[in-house]
């Protein structure tokens, strides 16, 4: 049987006043005349975000949720070019260690998904440089937590620039300037407009990167509808990973807005996928990308309890019969 574990992204609908993404814009930072006071304000926001992250992790443990994506916005302005002299890690080290200890104690799987402006295959050297800098920031946060960064950061291939083949090869070329430790941190995801499952598999196989299959993205953008013929190739990209295979699951908001995520999941769409991969892997971790966050997870589990083809394990996990 295949074990399915569900996770959710960043914010809880159930836990009140627990945003881990509070921020300060650079414009507001500049309005504060005392720069040191402004930096202290940033540090206070960062500590509040980390405090809420720990609250969210405790919430997850209470509800048997073992898989969680942390927000990339934990430390406001951490990678801003005007704040390169700010040692943002110093005041948050203790809180980072506390989070890491909790994750390890409860054997949670946590990771990141940097924003779309991280473009390894960019045509512009400064964008590539900033992208690597942003990835290094995620690497340092994970190291600060005492967590092995390997395969904890999923990202898209990048821009298509109206030439898929050249854009893929540029990714390969630019990959060589990414530090090896950061390379090991990366997972790649097929997207809904630029790079298909097949395109992303090309890079993953060539560079030894796990592929996070996004089923919704595939339905929105594919060369061949038959994803099943490539499923074994996806599995093989995870052979050297310390983690079980991971995928993303979401549902279209509507037929007209197919690419947009809905509030909840279409359970029949999800099980159409699961019934195809049942038995091919011992475990699959499914990150829910739905507007209602953990509420979507809870509703999906409630729906699963009414099915005869699953065996419930706990609050976020089940076996496919």
Secondary structure as the mmCIF struct_conf table of DSSP 4:
data_model
#
loop_
_struct_conf.conf_type_id
_struct_conf.id
_struct_conf.beg_label_comp_id
_struct_conf.beg_label_asym_id
_struct_conf.beg_label_seq_id
_struct_conf.end_label_comp_id
_struct_conf.end_label_asym_id
_struct_conf.end_label_seq_id
STRN STRN1 UNK A 2 UNK A 9
BEND BEND1 UNK A 10 UNK A 10
BEND BEND2 UNK A 13 UNK A 15
TURN_TY1_P TURN_TY1_P1 UNK A 16 UNK A 17
BEND BEND3 UNK A 20 UNK A 20
HELX_RH_AL_P HELX_RH_AL_P1 UNK A 26 UNK A 31
BEND BEND4 UNK A 33 UNK A 33
HELX_RH_AL_P HELX_RH_AL_P2 UNK A 35 UNK A 62
TURN_TY1_P TURN_TY1_P2 UNK A 63 UNK A 64
STRN STRN2 UNK A 67 UNK A 69
HELX_LH_PP_P HELX_LH_PP_P1 UNK A 70 UNK A 71
TURN_TY1_P TURN_TY1_P3 UNK A 72 UNK A 73
BEND BEND5 UNK A 74 UNK A 75
TURN_TY1_P TURN_TY1_P4 UNK A 76 UNK A 79
HELX_RH_3T_P HELX_RH_3T_P1 UNK A 81 UNK A 83
TURN_TY1_P TURN_TY1_P5 UNK A 84 UNK A 85
TURN_TY1_P TURN_TY1_P6 UNK A 88 UNK A 89
HELX_RH_3T_P HELX_RH_3T_P2 UNK A 90 UNK A 92
HELX_RH_AL_P HELX_RH_AL_P3 UNK A 93 UNK A 105
TURN_TY1_P TURN_TY1_P7 UNK A 106 UNK A 107
STRN STRN3 UNK A 109 UNK A 111
STRN STRN4 UNK A 112 UNK A 112
TURN_TY1_P TURN_TY1_P8 UNK A 116 UNK A 117
TURN_TY1_P TURN_TY1_P9 UNK A 120 UNK A 121
BEND BEND6 UNK A 123 UNK A 124
HELX_RH_AL_P HELX_RH_AL_P4 UNK A 125 UNK A 144
TURN_TY1_P TURN_TY1_P10 UNK A 145 UNK A 146
TURN_TY1_P TURN_TY1_P11 UNK A 150 UNK A 151
STRN STRN5 UNK A 153 UNK A 156
TURN_TY1_P TURN_TY1_P12 UNK A 161 UNK A 162
HELX_RH_AL_P HELX_RH_AL_P5 UNK A 164 UNK A 175
TURN_TY1_P TURN_TY1_P13 UNK A 176 UNK A 177
BEND BEND7 UNK A 178 UNK A 178
HELX_RH_AL_P HELX_RH_AL_P6 UNK A 180 UNK A 185
STRN STRN6 UNK A 186 UNK A 189
BEND BEND8 UNK A 192 UNK A 194
HELX_RH_AL_P HELX_RH_AL_P7 UNK A 197 UNK A 207
TURN_TY1_P TURN_TY1_P14 UNK A 208 UNK A 208
STRN STRN7 UNK A 210 UNK A 214
HELX_RH_AL_P HELX_RH_AL_P8 UNK A 215 UNK A 220
BEND BEND9 UNK A 221 UNK A 221
BEND BEND10 UNK A 223 UNK A 223
BEND BEND11 UNK A 225 UNK A 225
HELX_RH_3T_P HELX_RH_3T_P3 UNK A 227 UNK A 230
HELX_RH_AL_P HELX_RH_AL_P9 UNK A 231 UNK A 236
TURN_TY1_P TURN_TY1_P15 UNK A 237 UNK A 240
BEND BEND12 UNK A 242 UNK A 243
STRN STRN8 UNK A 245 UNK A 249
STRN STRN9 UNK A 252 UNK A 252
BEND BEND13 UNK A 253 UNK A 253
BEND BEND14 UNK A 255 UNK A 255
TURN_TY1_P TURN_TY1_P16 UNK A 256 UNK A 259
BEND BEND15 UNK A 260 UNK A 260
STRN STRN10 UNK A 261 UNK A 261
HELX_LH_PP_P HELX_LH_PP_P2 UNK A 262 UNK A 262
BEND BEND16 UNK A 263 UNK A 264
HELX_RH_AL_P HELX_RH_AL_P10 UNK A 267 UNK A 277
TURN_TY1_P TURN_TY1_P17 UNK A 278 UNK A 280
BEND BEND17 UNK A 281 UNK A 282
STRN STRN11 UNK A 283 UNK A 288
TURN_TY1_P TURN_TY1_P18 UNK A 291 UNK A 292
HELX_RH_AL_P HELX_RH_AL_P11 UNK A 293 UNK A 304
TURN_TY1_P TURN_TY1_P19 UNK A 305 UNK A 306
BEND BEND18 UNK A 308 UNK A 309
STRN STRN12 UNK A 310 UNK A 314
TURN_TY1_P TURN_TY1_P20 UNK A 315 UNK A 316
STRN STRN13 UNK A 317 UNK A 320
#
